[in-house]
Amino acid sequence: MTFRRGIPGLTGLLLATSLLTSCQSRPRADLVICNGAEPQTLDPALVSGQLEGRICSALYEGLTRRDARGKSVPAAAEKWEISPDGKIYTFHLRPDLRWSNGEPVTSHDYRFSWLRALQPSTASPYAEILFGIQNAEAFHQGKLPADSVGLETPDLQTLRVRLTHPLPYFPSLTSFTTYLPVHQATVEKYGDRWTQPNSWVGNGPYRLLDWKINDRVSLEKNPSYHSPKRAQLQRIDALAVTRASTAFNLYSTGQADLLLDKGLVPSLMLPQLRGRSDFHPGPLLATYFYRFNVTRPPFQDVRVRRAFALAIDKESIIEKITRGNEPVAQALTPRGIADYNPPEGLPYDPTTAQGLLKLAGFPQGKGFPRVSLLYNKSELNEQIAVEIQAQWKQVLGVEVELRNQEWATYLRSLDELDFDIARSSWVGDYDDPNTFLDCFVTGRGNNRTGWSDPTYDSLLNRALAEPNAARRLKLLAEAETILVTQAFPIIPLYHFVGCLMFDPNRWAGLYPNLLDEHPFSEISPR
């Protein structure tokens, strides 16, 4: 796809036509957002993707929430106390909390929702983000009953949380998607269908108006929300768009007001967009990487994984494809977290890569089995995959087949380890290296590699229990050194630079920030 002076290419224009027709066939929403792929789910316990998380943050409200600059602020909880040892948090809920059906929101709702996410039968991919709570992991593993989990409700407005170790960032965790509350009676009555518009109940600033598959999720202002003035838009449409050309055409023709993701901006246009008043770049606490399925040959062999890592010229990917001046990723954790120095990973080294592959029994790629690279459908993912496929062919002499899938199918393939190599990315959930490194502890729902290392796990556990901040970060750096310089279950490629596109003369409440948080309820017209 090529663009001239911002004029839509034919393919993008044709793909946008159906969405344009859809937009024009109904009253226009106050705000139309290109949100990315079709949401996999709107059940907070089952969400693992950022695009679903954005919508959930509008439909449900945690004890805390993120503001427009990514800072954690009080929400359903108006205040809390912390015990002297940092292990007990006592949250006090606002007295005026209501579900969208008018029923009161209580501390029991949060306890039920957190236990539901931990319940093994729920199969939450993000259950581990609750493991800091006392006995939460043992309950998740079926070793202890629910009553043993450190969640107490002294009264309807009080939730007491007991932690295994002090977690200074715990209040910010309670704004995360997995910590969002669900309405128990609705979940139990409707089962898997409870997130449909005709059965849905939530407690956020917006409620679910409509959900048309592969088209849009429509939200409307929730009249039962405790602070109605904070949500200044009556209706928001989040469009399901995966192609950057389609998204940019919708934005350029005024059918969409906001692009939330750099992947929805054609990379070839980035040089032209820099300096425009509606182009808002900024660094993100996020990394684009590839992961191996280490349970399948030949990637059970660390020499093969290392060879594949050394054979990628990351600089060329940034120069030729992404074009956003992204920092090359030598480690998984981006630089910028206070007092943390991530390890230096591997340079581009074709000679060493070829030697390792030869030692593994595949000189110049001879005899190497046919393997595939999986990615979710997007133009940027495809362009990167094609480039790396060519680099592996040129350096290693191996053939790698490309596979692309729709978002929901792709996530299922990752969960089931139904891939050889897969494209991935991670946006930090909080400003700490643990948000990246904990993903690869043995058995974590977001591990998705089959990789397990007792030393790595031990270092993460020791860091969790370490009260000295400097020693804690040193333990985390030792663990990350194993991950990116010794074991190679992943190949970090680059760290993201965020990109918002919106007219600052029309919209307020949008700011680039490290955690890429842009709450819908913070957005208002000027």
C-alpha positions in Angstrom: 0.0 0.0 0.0 1.3 3.4 -0.9 -0.1 6.8 -0.1 0.3 10.2 -1.8 -0.3 13.3 0.3 -2.6 11.4 2.6 -5.0 10.3 -0.1 -6.4 6.8 0.7 -5.1 3.9 -1.2 -7.8 1.9 -3.1 -7.6 -1.2 -0.9 -8.0 0.8 2.3 -10.8 2.8 0.8 -12.7 -0.3 -0.3 -12.3 -1.9 3.2 -13.4 1.3 4.8 -16.6 1.5 2.7 -18.6 -1.0 4.7 -17.7 0.7 8.0 -18.5 4.1 6.5 -21.9 2.8 5.4 -22.5 1.4 8.8 -21.5 4.7 10.5 -23.9 6.6 8.2 -26.8 4.2 8.7 -27.3 5.3 12.3 -27.0 8.5 14.4 -23.3 9.3 14.9 -21.9 8.7 18.3 -20.4 11.7 20.2 -17.0 10.0 19.9 -15.9 7.3 17.4 -12.7 5.4 18.2 -10.8 3.0 16.0 -10.0 0.5 18.7 -8.3 -2.4 16.9 -9.5 -6.0 16.4 -12.8 -7.4 17.4 -12.9 -7.8 21.2 -12.5 -11.4 22.3 -14.6 -10.8 25.4 -15.9 -8.1 27.7 -15.7 -10.3 30.8 -12.9 -8.7 33.0 -11.8 -12.1 34.4 -11.1 -13.4 30.8 -9.6 -10.3 29.2 -5.9 -10.5 28.3 -5.7 -7.9 25.5 -5.3 -4.2 25.7 -8.1 -3.4 23.3 -10.7 -5.3 25.5 -9.2 -3.7 28.6 -9.9 -0.2 27.3 -13.6 -1.0 26.9 -13.8 -2.8 30.2 -12.3 0.3 32.0 -15.4 2.2 30.8 -17.9 -0.5 31.7 -16.6 -1.4 35.1 -14.9 0.5 37.9 -12.2 -0.9 40.2 -11.3 0.3 43.7 -8.9 2.7 41.9 -8.8 3.8 38.3 -6.3 5.3 35.8 -6.6 9.0 34.9 -5.8 10.5 31.6 -2.1 10.6 32.4 -1.9 7.0 33.5 -1.8 7.8 37.2 -3.7 5.7 39.7 -6.4 7.6 41.6 -9.3 6.7 44.0 -12.4 5.4 42.3 -14.9 3.0 43.9 -12.7 3.2 47.0 -12.6 6.8 48.3 -9.7 6.0 50.7 -7.6 3.3 52.2 -5.2 2.5 55.0 -2.0 0.5 54.9 -0.7 -1.5 57.9 2.8 -0.6 59.2 4.3 -3.8 57.7 2.7 -2.9 54.3 0.8 -6.2 54.1 -2.7 -5.2 54.9 -4.8 -2.7 52.9 -8.2 -1.6 54.1 -10.3 -0.1 51.4 -13.4 2.1 52.2 -15.9 2.1 49.4 -17.9 5.2 48.4 -21.4 5.1 49.9 -23.2 6.0 46.6 -22.0 3.1 44.4 -24.6 1.5 42.2 -24.7 -1.1 39.5 -26.3 -0.1 36.2 -29.5 -1.9 37.2 -29.7 0.3 40.3 -28.6 -2.2 42.9 -25.9 -1.1 45.4 -22.2 -2.1 44.9 -20.7 -3.6 48.0 -17.4 -5.0 49.2 -18.8 -8.5 48.7 -19.0 -7.8 45.0 -15.2 -7.1 44.8 -14.5 -10.2 47.0 -16.7 -12.4 44.7 -15.2 -11.0 41.5 -11.5 -11.5 42.6 -12.2 -15.0 43.8 -14.0 -15.7 40.6 -11.0 -14.7 38.6 -8.9 -16.9 40.8 -11.3 -19.9 40.5 -9.6 -22.5 38.3 -12.8 -23.2 36.5 -12.9 -19.6 35.3 -9.6 -20.1 33.4 -8.6 -16.5 33.7 -5.4 -15.9 31.7 -4.4 -13.2 34.1 -5.2 -14.8 37.4 -1.5 -14.5 38.5 -1.9 -10.7 38.8 -3.9 -11.5 42.0 -1.3 -13.8 43.4 0.1 -11.1 45.7 -2.9 -11.7 47.9 -2.4 -14.1 50.8 -3.2 -17.7 49.7 -4.5 -16.6 46.3 -2.1 -18.8 44.3 -2.8 -21.8 46.5 -6.6 -21.3 46.0 -6.1 -21.0 42.3 -4.2 -24.3 42.3 -7.0 -26.0 44.2 -4.8 -26.5 47.3 -6.8 -24.2 49.7 -10.5 -23.2 50.0 -11.8 -19.7 49.2 -12.1 -18.7 52.8 -8.3 -19.0 53.2 -7.7 -16.2 50.6 -6.8 -12.9 52.3 -10.0 -11.0 51.4 -12.3 -9.9 54.3 -15.5 -7.9 54.2 -16.1 -6.5 57.7 -19.1 -4.5 56.4 -20.7 -3.6 53.0 -18.4 -0.7 52.5 -15.1 -2.2 53.7 -12.7 -4.6 51.9 -9.6 -5.7 53.8 -6.9 -7.3 51.7 -4.0 -9.3 53.2 -0.9 -9.6 51.1 1.8 -12.3 51.3 4.5 -9.6 50.9 4.4 -5.8 50.7 3.5 -4.5 47.3 4.0 -0.8 47.1 2.1 -0.7 43.8 -0.9 -2.7 45.0 -3.4 0.3 44.9 -2.5 0.8 41.2 -3.1 -2.9 40.6 -6.7 -2.6 41.7 -7.4 -0.5 38.6 -6.3 -3.3 36.3 -8.9 -5.2 34.3 -8.8 -8.5 36.2 -9.6 -6.6 39.5 -12.8 -5.1 38.0 -16.0 -6.2 39.6 -18.8 -8.2 38.0 -22.5 -8.5 39.1 -22.8 -11.9 40.8 -26.5 -12.5 40.1 -26.1 -11.7 36.4 -23.1 -13.9 35.9 -24.8 -16.8 37.7 -28.0 -16.4 35.8 -26.7 -15.9 32.2 -23.4 -17.8 32.3 -21.3 -17.2 29.2 -24.0 -14.9 27.8 -23.9 -12.3 30.6 -21.8 -9.8 28.6 -24.5 -9.5 25.9 -26.2 -6.1 25.8 -29.6 -7.5 26.9 -28.2 -9.1 30.0 -25.1 -7.1 30.9 -24.7 -5.2 34.2 -21.8 -3.1 35.2 -20.7 -0.2 37.5 -18.6 2.0 35.2 -19.2 5.5 33.9 -20.6 3.9 30.7 -22.9 1.0 30.1 -23.1 -1.5 27.2 -25.6 -0.2 24.6 -24.8 -2.6 21.6 -22.2 -5.0 20.4 -22.2 -5.9 16.7 -19.5 -8.5 15.9 -16.8 -7.3 13.6 -18.3 -3.8 13.5 -18.4 -1.9 16.8 -19.1 -1.9 20.6 -21.4 1.0 21.5 -21.4 2.5 24.9 -23.8 5.0 26.5 -23.5 7.1 29.6 -24.5 5.2 32.7 -27.1 7.2 34.7 -26.4 5.1 37.8 -22.7 6.0 38.0 -21.7 7.9 41.1 -20.0 10.8 39.4 -22.0 11.4 36.2 -20.3 14.7 35.4 -17.0 12.8 34.8 -18.4 11.1 31.7 -19.1 14.0 29.4 -20.0 12.0 26.3 -23.4 10.5 25.9 -22.4 7.8 23.4 -19.1 6.2 22.3 -18.5 3.8 19.4 -15.4 1.6 19.5 -14.9 0.3 15.9 -13.4 -3.1 15.2 -10.6 -2.2 12.7 -7.4 -4.2 12.1 -6.0 -2.7 8.9 -4.1 0.5 9.3 -5.2 1.8 5.9 -8.9 1.3 6.9 -8.5 3.0 10.2 -6.6 6.0 8.7 -9.2 6.4 6.0 -12.0 6.5 8.6 -10.0 9.1 10.5 -9.1 11.1 7.5 -12.6 11.3 6.2 -14.0 12.3 9.6 -15.8 9.1 10.3 -13.6 8.4 13.3 -12.3 10.9 15.8 -9.5 9.0 17.5 -6.8 6.5 16.6 -5.5 4.8 19.8 -2.7 2.6 18.4 0.4 3.2 16.3 -0.5 -0.1 14.5 -3.6 1.7 13.1 -1.4 4.4 11.4 0.2 3.3 8.1 4.0 3.2 8.8 4.8 4.6 5.4 2.9 7.8 6.4 4.8 8.4 9.7 7.4 10.7 8.2 4.6 12.8 6.7 2.6 12.9 10.0 5.4 14.1 12.2 4.9 17.7 13.1 1.2 17.7 12.4 -0.9 19.1 15.3 -3.1 15.9 15.4 -0.2 13.5 15.6 0.8 12.8 19.3 3.8 10.4 19.8 5.2 9.4 23.1 7.3 6.7 24.8 5.5 3.6 26.1 6.3 1.0 28.7 5.8 -1.7 26.1 7.8 -4.2 24.0 7.2 -5.9 20.7 8.8 -9.4 20.7 8.6 -12.9 19.3 8.1 -16.0 21.5 9.1 -19.6 20.9 7.1 -22.7 21.7 10.0 -24.5 23.5 8.0 -27.7 23.8 8.3 -28.3 20.0 11.4 -29.4 18.2 13.6 -27.8 17.0 13.0 -25.0 19.5 13.5 -27.2 22.4 17.2 -26.7 21.7 18.5 -23.4 23.2 21.2 -23.2 20.4 18.5 -23.0 17.8 16.6 -20.3 19.7 19.8 -18.3 20.2 20.7 -18.6 16.5 17.3 -17.3 15.5 17.7 -14.4 17.9 21.2 -13.5 16.6 20.0 -13.6 13.0 17.6 -10.7 13.3 18.7 -7.2 12.3 16.4 -5.2 14.5 17.8 -1.8 13.3 16.6 -2.6 9.8 13.1 -3.4 11.0 12.9 0.1 12.6 14.4 1.9 9.6 12.5 0.1 6.9 9.1 -0.8 8.5 8.1 0.7 11.8 9.7 4.1 11.0 8.8 5.6 14.4 12.3 5.9 15.9 11.5 3.1 18.3 14.4 2.0 20.6 15.8 -1.4 19.7 14.9 -3.9 22.4 17.9 -5.8 23.8 15.9 -6.8 26.9 12.2 -7.3 27.5 11.8 -4.4 30.1 12.1 -1.0 28.5 14.5 1.5 29.9 13.0 4.3 32.0 11.8 2.5 35.1 13.4 4.4 38.0 16.7 2.8 39.3 16.3 -0.3 37.1 19.0 -1.2 34.5 17.8 -4.0 32.2 20.5 -6.3 30.9 22.1 -5.9 27.4 20.8 -8.6 25.1 22.2 -10.0 22.0 23.6 -8.0 19.0 23.0 -8.9 15.4 25.6 -11.5 14.8 25.1 -13.6 11.6 28.4 -15.5 11.9 27.7 -16.8 15.5 24.1 -17.5 14.5 25.3 -19.8 11.6 27.8 -21.5 13.9 25.1 -22.3 16.5 22.7 -23.7 13.9 25.5 -25.9 12.6 26.3 -27.2 16.2 22.6 -28.0 16.5 22.8 -30.2 13.5 21.6 -27.9 10.7 24.6 -26.5 8.8 23.4 -23.7 6.5 19.8 -24.8 7.4 20.1 -28.2 5.8 17.7 -30.7 7.3 15.9 -28.0 9.3 12.2 -28.9 9.6 9.5 -26.6 8.2 8.3 -24.3 11.0 5.9 -21.4 11.0 5.6 -17.9 12.4 2.2 -16.9 13.8 0.9 -13.4 14.0 -2.5 -11.7 14.4 -3.8 -9.9 11.4 -2.4 -6.4 10.9 -0.4 -4.7 8.2 2.5 -3.9 10.5 2.7 -7.4 11.9 2.7 -8.8 8.4 5.4 -6.5 7.2 7.7 -7.3 10.2 7.0 -11.0 9.7 7.9 -10.9 6.0 11.2 -9.0 6.8 12.3 -11.4 9.5 11.3 -14.4 7.4 13.7 -13.1 4.7 16.5 -12.5 7.3 16.2 -16.0 8.6 16.4 -17.4 5.1 19.4 -15.2 4.2 21.4 -15.8 7.4 20.4 -19.3 8.4 19.1 -20.8 5.2 15.9 -21.9 6.9 12.3 -21.7 5.5 9.8 -20.2 7.8 6.1 -20.3 6.8 3.9 -17.3 7.8 0.5 -17.9 9.5 -1.9 -15.1 10.3 -5.1 -15.4 12.4 -7.9 -13.2 13.6 -7.4 -11.8 17.1 -9.5 -14.3 19.1 -8.2 -17.3 17.2 -4.6 -16.1 17.6 -5.0 -15.7 21.4 -6.4 -19.2 21.6 -3.5 -20.5 19.6 -1.1 -18.9 22.1 -3.0 -20.3 25.1 -2.9 -23.8 23.6 0.8 -23.5 22.4 -0.4 -24.2 18.9 2.5 -22.4 17.2 6.2 -22.7 16.6 7.1 -18.9 16.8 4.6 -16.2 17.5 4.4 -12.5 17.4 3.7 -10.9 20.8 3.7 -7.6 22.6 3.4 -6.5 26.2 2.3 -3.2 27.7 3.3 -2.8 31.3 0.4 -3.0 33.8 2.3 -0.9 36.3 5.6 1.0 36.5 7.8 -1.8 37.7 10.0 -4.5 35.9 7.9 -7.2 37.6 5.0 -6.5 35.2 7.2 -7.9 32.4 9.2 -10.5 34.1 6.5 -12.2 36.1 4.9 -13.3 32.8 7.5 -16.0 32.3 7.4 -17.6 35.7 6.6 -21.3 35.3 2.9 -21.9 34.7 1.8 -18.3 34.4 -1.1 -17.7 32.1 0.8 -15.2 30.0 4.0 -17.4 29.7 2.7 -19.0 26.5 6.1 -20.6 25.7 6.2 -23.8 27.7 9.5 -22.5 29.1 10.3 -23.2 32.8 13.5 -22.4 34.7 13.7 -23.0 38.5 16.5 -20.4 38.9 14.4 -17.7 37.1 11.4 -18.6 39.3 13.5 -18.5 42.5 14.9 -15.0 41.6 11.4 -13.6 41.0 10.2 -15.1 44.3 13.2 -13.7 46.2 12.6 -10.3 44.6 9.0 -10.4 45.7 10.0 -11.0 49.4 13.0 -8.5 49.3 12.3 -5.4 51.4 15.4 -3.5 50.2 14.5 -1.7 46.9 18.0 -1.8 45.4 18.5 -5.5 46.1 15.1 -6.3 44.8 15.8 -4.6 41.4 19.2 -6.4 41.3 17.4 -9.8 41.7 15.0 -8.8 38.9 17.9 -7.9 36.6 19.5 -11.3 37.3 16.3 -13.0 36.3 16.0 -10.9 33.1 19.6 -11.8 32.2 18.6 -15.4 32.1 15.5 -14.6 30.0 17.2 -12.6 27.3 20.9 -13.7 27.2 20.8 -17.4 28.3 17.5 -19.2 27.7 15.8 -17.2 24.9 12.2 -18.3 25.1 11.6 -14.9 23.6 13.3 -12.5 21.2 12.7 -8.8 22.1 12.6 -6.7 18.9 11.8 -3.1 19.8 10.1 -0.9 22.4 7.0 0.9 21.4 6.6 4.6 20.8 2.9 5.4 21.3 0.9 7.3 18.7 -2.4 9.0 19.3 -4.2 10.8 16.5 -6.8 13.3 17.4 -7.6 17.0 16.8 -6.5 18.9 19.9 -8.8 21.7 19.0 -11.8 19.4 19.3 -10.8 17.0 22.1 -9.5 17.3 25.6 -8.4 14.6 28.1 -6.0 12.7 25.9 -2.2 12.6 26.7 0.5 10.2 25.7 1.7 8.3 28.8 4.0 5.3 29.6 1.1 2.9 30.4 -0.9 3.8 27.3 -4.0 4.6 29.3 -6.6 6.7 27.7 -9.9 6.3 29.7 -13.0 7.1 27.7 -14.5 8.9 30.6 -11.6 11.4 30.7 -12.2 12.4 27.1 -14.4 15.5 26.5 -15.1 17.9 23.6 -13.6 21.3 23.7 
